[in-house]
């Protein structure tokens, strides 16, 4: 917590230096003492003018690492103002997996120049990563790894590492491979340091870590790390040959991206949207889902219009009309959120779907009955008309039951249609609960009060 407060203080001090404009040397020193991810978060929190000022202070040897950390839209804005020579300098020394992420957003001509500036080894490694989808294990992996054979001693391995002089950042284990580079096991550095130097690698290595195929989706990679408590894992091709490794910091990035995607998609927004994007650009992006919502609102309004005569005759119904759809919307959102999360975590399948559906329907029915009694009593106390209390209670039971059914069904239907359940699920659910809520309330009113 203390470190977080210190980071906030540093960011605030930097903002003040940028406002001052006369103490840029101090700001430059402070900026380049930060971690690239901190610089990235600071850039994202600044308006575009100050963002440009801050970006000019970042040293060229840090620019590449910062570009990888910022959101796509902010990165595009920064890249627009960079010369090709600056991009080549920024790419120099970057990790191959990070460089692959950066090249995806560069113009083709610039990408080719960056590729030509690399030595043959880095060029081949980069092409290997770029051959895989960025949302796969192959796209996440870092090809900078250390491998050893199983038929050597730990002393030989230690001498080799001392001879090399360095190992890749984040290395917690060395991969044990056969002569054709097929994965056999992992030699954890902790075992290398604590076991007898004369022990053979084959005896000390672990075979519990299951390698991840290169074409594995990133969501499955997250599942593997979460459920097996991994710090790193080897990535292999179809012939079980080791291609690279994935470390937990790569997985954390995927988790963060998925969380942002779910949060923003629920409102029909792009998770990479720049908070300081131009007004017209942001308005255009948000207009689409506002238009969709407007269409669904007219559907609900059409249902209400069918009971215009009832509303004209019994004005009390108009006063209470928003209550039922509102309660249904909340209940449905609860089910929708739970099922969407279950789909993302792989917790729902054909074997347990029926049980989950029954459970959600019973929860909806129980809440419907409970709140129906409370609302009915309150309505009777307010208007002293028991019939209206019974009508709103009955409508609430119906709508909460249907809301639970819709909250369960909508994510599964969208998933089967290859549509992200987080995208648009809320809009569809709102339409269902509004239509059923208005229809049930006004329909019961027309049946028993007219």
C-alpha positions in Angstrom: 0.0 0.0 0.0 2.9 2.3 0.8 4.5 1.7 -2.6 1.1 2.5 -4.3 0.9 5.8 -2.4 4.4 6.6 -3.3 3.7 6.0 -7.0 0.6 8.2 -6.8 2.7 11.0 -5.3 5.4 10.6 -8.0 2.7 10.8 -10.7 1.2 13.9 -9.1 4.6 15.6 -8.9 5.3 14.8 -12.5 2.0 16.4 -13.5 2.9 19.5 -11.6 6.3 19.6 -13.4 4.6 19.4 -16.7 2.2 22.2 -15.8 5.1 24.3 -14.7 7.0 23.7 -18.0 10.2 25.2 -16.7 11.7 22.3 -14.8 11.8 19.7 -17.6 15.2 18.4 -16.7 13.9 17.2 -13.3 10.8 15.8 -15.0 13.0 13.8 -17.4 15.1 12.3 -14.6 11.9 11.3 -12.7 10.2 9.8 -15.8 13.1 7.6 -16.7 13.5 6.4 -13.2 10.0 4.8 -13.4 9.1 1.3 -14.6 7.9 1.3 -18.2 4.4 0.1 -17.1 4.2 3.1 -14.7 5.1 5.5 -17.5 2.4 3.8 -19.6 -0.3 4.3 -17.0 0.8 7.9 -16.6 0.6 8.5 -20.3 -2.9 7.1 -20.4 -4.0 9.4 -17.6 -2.8 12.6 -19.3 -4.6 14.8 -21.9 -3.0 14.6 -25.4 -1.0 17.8 -25.1 0.6 16.9 -21.9 1.0 13.3 -23.1 3.1 14.5 -26.0 5.3 16.6 -23.6 5.8 13.5 -21.4 6.6 11.2 -24.3 9.4 13.6 -25.4 11.0 13.1 -22.0 11.2 9.3 -22.3 14.6 7.9 -23.3 14.8 6.1 -26.6 15.9 2.8 -24.9 12.7 2.8 -22.8 10.3 3.8 -25.6 9.7 0.3 -26.9 8.9 -1.1 -23.5 6.5 1.7 -22.8 4.7 1.3 -26.2 4.0 -2.3 -25.4 2.4 -1.4 -22.1 0.0 1.4 -23.2 -3.4 0.7 -24.7 -3.8 0.3 -28.5 -5.3 3.7 -29.1 -2.8 5.6 -27.0 0.0 3.6 -28.8 -1.4 4.6 -32.2 -1.3 8.2 -31.2 2.3 8.0 -30.0 3.4 6.1 -33.1 2.0 8.8 -35.4 4.5 11.3 -34.2 7.6 9.0 -34.4 10.0 8.7 -37.3 11.0 5.3 -38.7 14.5 5.8 -37.2 13.0 6.4 -33.8 10.9 3.2 -34.1 14.0 1.2 -35.0 15.8 2.6 -32.0 12.9 1.9 -29.7 12.8 -1.7 -31.0 16.5 -2.3 -30.3 17.0 -4.6 -27.3 13.3 -5.4 -26.8 12.2 -8.9 -25.8 11.1 -10.8 -28.9 7.6 -11.4 -27.6 7.2 -7.7 -26.8 8.6 -6.7 -30.1 6.0 -9.0 -31.9 3.2 -7.2 -30.0 4.6 -3.8 -31.1 5.1 -4.7 -34.8 1.4 -5.7 -35.2 0.5 -2.0 -34.9 3.2 -0.6 -37.2 2.8 0.2 -40.9 4.0 -2.6 -43.2 6.9 -0.5 -44.6 8.1 0.4 -41.1 7.8 -3.3 -40.0 10.0 -4.4 -42.8 12.7 -1.8 -41.9 12.6 -2.9 -38.3 12.9 -6.6 -39.4 15.9 -5.7 -41.6 17.6 -4.0 -38.6 17.6 -7.2 -36.6 20.4 -9.8 -36.6 19.6 -13.2 -38.1 19.0 -14.9 -34.8 16.5 -12.2 -33.6 14.9 -12.0 -37.0 14.2 -15.8 -37.1 12.9 -15.8 -33.5 10.6 -12.9 -34.2 9.2 -14.6 -37.4 8.6 -17.7 -35.3 6.4 -15.7 -32.8 4.6 -13.7 -35.6 3.6 -17.0 -37.2 1.1 -17.6 -34.4 -2.1 -15.7 -33.5 -1.5 -13.1 -30.9 -4.3 -14.6 -28.8 -2.5 -18.0 -28.6 0.3 -19.5 -26.6 2.6 -19.1 -29.6 1.8 -15.4 -29.7 2.4 -15.0 -26.0 5.6 -17.0 -25.8 9.2 -15.7 -25.4 11.6 -17.7 -27.4 14.6 -16.7 -25.3 15.1 -19.9 -23.2 17.7 -22.1 -21.7 17.7 -25.9 -22.4 19.8 -28.8 -21.2 20.1 -32.5 -21.7 19.0 -35.1 -19.1 22.3 -37.0 -19.1 24.5 -34.3 -17.6 25.2 -33.4 -14.0 24.0 -30.4 -12.2 27.6 -29.2 -11.9 27.9 -29.2 -15.7 24.7 -27.1 -15.9 26.0 -24.7 -13.3 29.3 -24.3 -15.2 27.4 -23.7 -18.4 25.3 -20.9 -16.8 28.4 -19.3 -15.3 30.0 -19.4 -18.8 27.0 -17.8 -20.5 27.0 -15.1 -17.8 23.2 -14.4 -17.8 19.8 -16.1 -18.1 16.6 -14.6 -19.5 14.6 -12.5 -17.1 11.9 -14.3 -15.1 13.6 -17.7 -15.5 12.6 -20.0 -12.7 13.4 -23.3 -14.5 15.5 -24.7 -17.3 13.8 -27.0 -19.8 15.2 -30.5 -20.2 15.1 -31.7 -23.8 16.2 -34.6 -25.9 18.6 -34.5 -28.9 15.8 -33.5 -31.2 14.7 -30.7 -28.8 11.6 -32.6 -27.5 10.4 -31.6 -24.1 11.2 -34.0 -21.3 10.9 -32.0 -18.1 11.9 -28.9 -16.1 14.9 -28.3 -13.9 13.9 -25.7 -11.3 16.7 -23.4 -10.3 15.9 -24.1 -6.7 16.7 -27.7 -7.2 19.9 -26.8 -9.2 21.1 -24.8 -6.2 20.1 -27.2 -3.4 21.0 -30.6 -4.7 24.3 -32.4 -4.9 26.3 -31.1 -7.9 27.1 -34.7 -8.9 23.4 -35.6 -9.3 22.2 -36.1 -12.9 19.6 -33.7 -14.3 17.3 -36.7 -15.2 17.1 -37.5 -11.5 16.4 -34.0 -10.2 14.2 -32.6 -12.9 10.4 -32.3 -12.6 8.0 -33.9 -15.1 4.9 -32.5 -13.5 4.7 -29.4 -15.7 2.7 -30.1 -18.8 3.9 -28.2 -21.9 1.4 -26.0 -23.6 0.8 -26.5 -27.4 1.6 -23.3 -29.4 -1.9 -23.0 -30.8 -3.6 -23.1 -27.4 -6.0 -20.1 -26.9 -4.7 -17.5 -24.4 -7.8 -18.1 -22.2 -6.8 -21.7 -21.9 -3.2 -20.6 -21.0 -4.7 -18.5 -18.2 -6.6 -21.5 -17.0 -3.4 -23.7 -17.0 -1.5 -21.1 -14.9 -4.3 -20.5 -12.5 -5.1 -24.2 -11.8 -1.6 -25.5 -11.7 0.0 -22.5 -9.9 2.6 -22.1 -12.6 5.3 -19.4 -12.8 6.4 -20.4 -16.3 5.6 -23.1 -18.8 7.2 -24.5 -22.0 5.5 -24.0 -25.3 5.8 -26.9 -27.8 4.8 -27.5 -31.4 2.8 -30.5 -32.8 5.9 -32.7 -32.5 6.5 -31.8 -28.9 9.6 -29.7 -29.7 10.2 -26.8 -27.4 9.6 -23.4 -29.0 9.7 -21.0 -26.1 8.1 -20.3 -22.7 5.3 -18.3 -21.2 5.8 -16.6 -17.9 3.3 -15.4 -15.3 3.8 -11.7 -16.2 2.5 -12.6 -19.7 -0.5 -14.3 -18.2 -1.3 -11.3 -15.9 -1.4 -9.1 -19.0 -4.0 -11.5 -20.5 -6.1 -11.5 -17.4 -6.1 -7.7 -17.2 -7.1 -7.4 -20.9 -9.9 -9.9 -20.4 -11.2 -8.0 -17.3 -11.1 -4.7 -19.2 -12.8 -6.4 -22.2 -15.7 -7.8 -20.1 -16.2 -4.5 -18.2 -16.2 -2.3 -21.3 -18.1 -4.7 -23.6 -21.0 -4.8 -21.1 -21.6 -1.2 -22.1 -20.8 -1.8 -25.8 -17.5 0.0 -25.6 -14.0 -0.8 -26.8 -11.6 -1.7 -23.9 -8.8 0.1 -25.7 -10.7 3.4 -26.0 -8.6 6.4 -25.0 -10.1 8.4 -22.2 -8.8 11.6 -23.8 -9.9 10.8 -27.4 -11.5 13.6 -29.3 -15.2 14.3 -28.5 -16.6 13.5 -31.9 -14.6 10.2 -32.1 -15.8 9.0 -28.7 -19.4 10.1 -29.5 -19.4 8.1 -32.8 -18.2 5.0 -31.0 -20.8 5.2 -28.3 -23.6 6.1 -30.7 -23.9 2.5 -32.1 -25.1 0.9 -28.9 -27.2 3.9 -27.9 -29.0 3.4 -31.2 -29.4 -0.3 -30.5 -30.8 0.5 -27.1 -33.1 3.1 -28.6 -34.6 0.4 -30.9 -35.2 -2.0 -28.0 -36.7 0.9 -26.0 -39.2 1.4 -28.8 -40.1 -2.3 -28.6 -40.9 -1.9 -24.9 -42.8 1.3 -25.7 -44.8 -0.6 -28.3 -45.9 -3.1 -25.6 -47.0 -0.2 -23.3 -48.9 1.4 -26.2 -51.1 -1.7 -26.5 -52.5 -0.9 -23.1 -53.1 2.8 -23.6 -56.8 2.4 -22.8 -56.1 0.6 -19.6 -53.6 3.4 -18.5 -56.1 6.1 -19.4 -58.8 4.4 -17.3 -56.6 3.4 -14.3 -53.9 6.1 -13.8 -52.6 4.3 -10.7 -51.0 1.7 -13.0 -48.8 4.4 -14.7 -47.4 5.4 -11.3 -46.4 1.8 -10.4 -45.4 0.7 -14.0 -41.6 1.2 -13.7 -41.3 -1.0 -10.6 -41.7 -4.4 -12.2 -39.3 -3.9 -15.2 -36.7 -2.4 -12.8 -36.8 -5.4 -10.5 -36.7 -7.8 -13.4 -33.7 -6.0 -14.9 -31.6 -6.3 -11.7 -32.5 -10.0 -11.2 -31.7 -10.8 -14.8 -28.4 -9.0 -14.6 -27.4 -11.1 -11.6 -28.1 -14.3 -13.5 -26.5 -12.9 -16.7 -23.3 -12.0 -14.8 -23.0 -15.4 -13.1 -23.5 -17.3 -16.3 -21.2 -15.1 -18.3 -18.5 -15.6 -15.7 -19.1 -19.4 -15.7 -18.7 -19.5 -19.5 -15.4 -17.6 -19.3 -14.1 -20.0 -16.6 -15.3 -23.1 -18.4 -17.5 -24.0 -15.4 -20.7 -24.7 -17.4 -21.2 -27.6 -19.7 -24.0 -29.9 -21.0 -23.7 -32.1 -17.9 -24.5 -29.3 -15.4 -26.4 -26.8 -17.5 -29.8 -28.2 -16.6 -29.0 -28.1 -12.8 -27.8 -24.5 -13.1 -31.0 -23.6 -15.0 -33.2 -25.1 -12.4 -31.3 -23.4 -9.6 -31.5 -19.9 -11.3 -35.3 -20.4 -12.0 -35.9 -21.4 -8.3 -33.9 -18.3 -7.2 -35.9 -16.1 -9.5 -39.2 -17.6 -8.3 -38.3 -17.4 -4.6 -37.2 -13.8 -4.9 -40.2 -13.0 -7.0 -42.6 -14.5 -4.4 -40.8 -12.8 -1.5 -40.7 -9.3 -3.0 -44.2 -9.7 -4.4 -45.6 -10.0 -0.9 -43.6 -6.9 0.3 -44.6 -4.8 -2.7 -48.2 -5.9 -2.6 -48.5 -4.9 1.1 -46.8 -1.6 0.4 -49.0 -0.9 -2.6 -52.1 -1.7 -0.6 -50.9 0.6 2.3 -50.2 3.4 -0.3 -53.4 3.2 -2.5 -55.7 1.1 -0.3 -56.7 -1.0 -3.3 -55.9 -4.6 -2.7 -56.5 -5.6 -6.4 -53.6 -3.4 -7.6 -51.3 -4.8 -4.9 -52.2 -8.4 -6.1 -51.6 -7.4 -9.8 -48.1 -5.9 -9.2 -47.2 -8.9 -7.0 -48.2 -11.3 -9.7 -46.4 -9.4 -12.4 -43.3 -9.3 -10.3 -43.3 -13.1 -9.8 -43.7 -13.6 -13.6 -41.0 -11.1 -14.5 -38.3 -12.3 -12.0 -38.9 -15.9 -13.2 -38.5 -14.9 -16.8 -35.5 -12.7 -16.0 -33.7 -15.6 -14.4 -34.5 -17.7 -17.6 -33.3 -14.9 -19.8 -30.1 -14.3 -17.8 -29.3 -18.0 -18.1 -30.2 -18.4 -21.8 -28.9 -15.2 -23.4 -25.1 -15.8 -22.7 -25.4 -19.4 -23.9 -27.2 -18.4 -27.1 -24.7 -15.6 -27.9 -21.8 -18.0 -27.2 -23.3 -20.6 -29.6 -23.6 -17.8 -32.2 -19.9 -17.1 -31.7 -20.7 -13.7 -30.1 -19.0 -12.6 -27.0 -21.6 -13.0 -24.2 -20.4 -9.8 -22.6 -21.1 -7.8 -25.7 -24.7 -6.8 -26.0 -26.0 -9.3 -23.5 -27.2 -6.5 -21.2 -29.1 -4.8 -24.0 -30.9 -8.0 -24.9 -31.7 -8.7 -21.3 -33.1 -5.2 -20.7 -35.4 -5.6 -23.7 -36.7 -8.9 -22.4 -37.3 -7.8 -18.8 -38.9 -4.5 -20.0 -41.3 -6.2 -22.5 -42.3 -9.0 -20.0 -42.5 -6.6 -17.1 -44.7 -4.1 -18.8 -46.7 -6.8 -20.6 -47.4 -8.8 -17.4 -48.3 -5.8 -15.3 -50.5 -4.0 -17.8 -52.0 -7.3 -19.0 -53.0 -8.3 -15.5 -54.3 -4.8 -15.0 -56.5 -5.0 -18.1 -57.7 -8.5 -17.2 -58.8 -7.7 -13.6 -59.5 -4.0 -13.5 -61.3 -3.2 -16.8 
